[in-house]
Amino acid sequence: MSSLSMYSGPDKMHTTLSQWQDIPLHRLMLATLIEKLENRLLANPSATRVLEQWISTYNLAPDNNLYAHRQTEGTAPCPPFLLQTLLGTCDTQAEDVHYRKVQLTTHGKVFSEAENWYIPARLSSEMATQLDTTDKPFGLVVAALNFSRQLIKRESLWFPLPDQWEQHGIPVGSGKPIGLPPYLFRHMAVLRTQTGQAFCVVIETYTAEALGFPPPAMPA
């Protein structure tokens, strides 16, 4: 069984029609936007701040304030390869690992779903309490740590261009609205303090709400 098979993924969401059309130009634009968002996320330790800036830039909501809706039902096991990264290789470590699952939302739109496994003993007591009792985004709660973020694994869940498009070309398309899938890509990362100590591992899945704006007007 692969280490990822233990991860059930976020709750199911439905494919929705967009204002983007099934034509080569729009598919190229969408591919560029997805890579742009992912590159920003990879370059910044706080996914929350990146999403808020993205929402503001593309007017995806009346304001860019994201809220973390904490899911309180049950827990999920941490995939072994992530748990080893969090705890280290020492078999004698028995630090308590907590689980937190949230959806980052604003005005009814879910922009990402995240599962965090973290060690409260490596945080301040105030941070640990906020994570247990509030809906604040994880990155904002621990921002005072000036933490770094290291990508461990990424998964592309949807890409608007066909495989080997650069060799075989892009189909003309139907010209109809493109049905955006629920999810675009997934990141698995470890968060570390300034001294390099791991205190959290996270699986984040980003939704197609990031592409929920109309394509630019083309010159006549």
N, C-alpha and C positions, 0 to 999 in steps of 0.2 A: 504494500500500500504506500503510495507516495505521501510525502509530508503534507501536501496541499489537499489531499483527499479528506482530511479531517475538517477542512474549512468549508462550511456549508454555503458561504456567500451571503450577501444581503437579501432582504426580502424581495419577492418578485415585484416587478413593476411592468407597466405596459408600454409597448411601442406606440409612439405618437407621430402624427404627420406634422411636418414642419413647413416653413415658407421657402426652404431650400428646394430646388428642383433637381430632378434626376437628369442632369446634363454634365458634361465633363468639367466645365468651368466651376460650377458650384461644388462638385466633388473635390476638385483640387483646392478650392477655398476651405472647405471643411477639413480636409487633411492638414492644411497649414495651420488652421485654428487649433486643432487637437494637439499638434506638435508644439505650438506656441504655449498653450496652457500647461502641457506636461513639462516643458522646459522651465517654465516659471516655478512650478511646484518643486522641481528637482533642485533649483537654485536657491530656494528659500526654506528655512527651517520651519516656518509656520504656514501650513496649508490653509488655515483659516484666513490669514491676512491676504494670501494670494487670491483666494476665492472672493473675498470682499472687494478687492481691487478690480477683479474681473467683472463682477456684478455691476460695479460702478461704471466701468469703462463702456460696457455694452448695454447699460440701462435695462438690466434684467429684472429689476424690482424697484419699487418706489424709493427704497433706501438700500444701503449695502450692508446692513447689520445682520450677521448670521447668528442663528440661535442653535444650540446643541440640544436636541431632544433625546434625553437619556432613556435607553430601553432598560427596563428593570426586570424583565422576565428572564430568569435563568442565567446561566453562564455557558461559555464555550471553552474547550481545551485549547491551549496555545499550541500551534503546530511545533513539533519537536525542534526543527532547525531554528525557529525563532526563539523558542525557550532557551536553547543552548546559548544563543547570542546574548540573551538578556541576563542569564545567570552566570555565564562563563563555563569553563570546562571542569571546574572543581566539583567533584561529586559530593563534597561535604556541605555545600551551600544549601541552606534550607530556608531562604528568605521567603516571606509571604508574598505571593503574586496575586494582585487583584485584577479583575476584568471589568471593562467598561465599554459599552456599545452605544454609539450616538448617531443621529442623523443631523447633518448641518443643513438647516433650512432657513428660508425667509419667505414670508408671504405665501405659504403653502407650497413652495417649490423646494424639493430635496436636491441639493447640489453634491453631496457626498455622504457616504455611510462609512463609519470607522469603528473598528474594534481595537481596543487598547488593552494590552497586558502590561502592568506596571508594578513596581516595587515601592510601596508607600514609605518604607524605612529609608529610602534614598531621596525622599522629598521632605520639605518642611511639613510640620504637623498641620499648618494652615492649608497648604496645598492638598494634602491628603484628605482633609475634611471637606474641602470644596469639591473634590472629585467624587467623594462618596455621597454628598448631600445636595449638590447643585447641578444645573444643566449647562454650566459654563463650558465652552470648548476647551479641550485638553491643552492645546498650545497656549491659550491665553492664561490658563491657571498656572502653568509652569514657566511663563515667559521670563520671570526674574532669574531663572537659571542660565539664561543666555545659551541655551542648548544648541547643539548641532544635530543634524539629521543625516543619516547615512542610508542610502537606498540599498536594500538587500536583493530585492527581486521586483520585476515589473511584468505585467501581463496586459497585452492589448486585447480588449474585448470586442472592439468593432473599429473598422477603418473604412472610410468611404471609397477607397480605391481598390481595385482587384489586385491579387497577387501578380507580380511581374508586369505591372502596367507599363513600366518604363521600357519593356521589351515588346510587349504585344499591343500597347495602346489602351485607351480608355473607351469603353463602349459608348455609342452615341447617347443611349439612355432613352427613357420614355418621355421626358419633359414633365412628368407628373411630380407632385410633392414627394420628397424623400421621407420615408418612415424612419425616424430616428429611433435607435434601440434604447433600452433602459440605461445601459452602462457603456462607457467609453474605454476605460482602462483601470487597472488596479496597481497600487503601489504597496510594497511591504518594506518597512524601514525600521531602523533602531534610532532612538533618541539618546544622546549622550550629554553629560555635563561637560563643563569646560576642562575638567581633568580627564575626560575620556571614559568615565564610568557610565555604563548603560543603565538607564532607569525605566525604559519603556520600549516595547516593540508594538508596531501598529500595522494593521491591514486596512487600507483606505480604498474605496471603490468610488469612482467619480462618474456622475450621471450626465446624460445628454442635455440636462437643463442648461449647461454651459453654452450650448449652441442654440438656445431658444430666442434668437433675435433674427430679424430679416436680413437677407443678403444685401450687399451694397447695390445701389442703383447703377446700372451700366450706362455709359454714354450713348446717346442716340446715334 
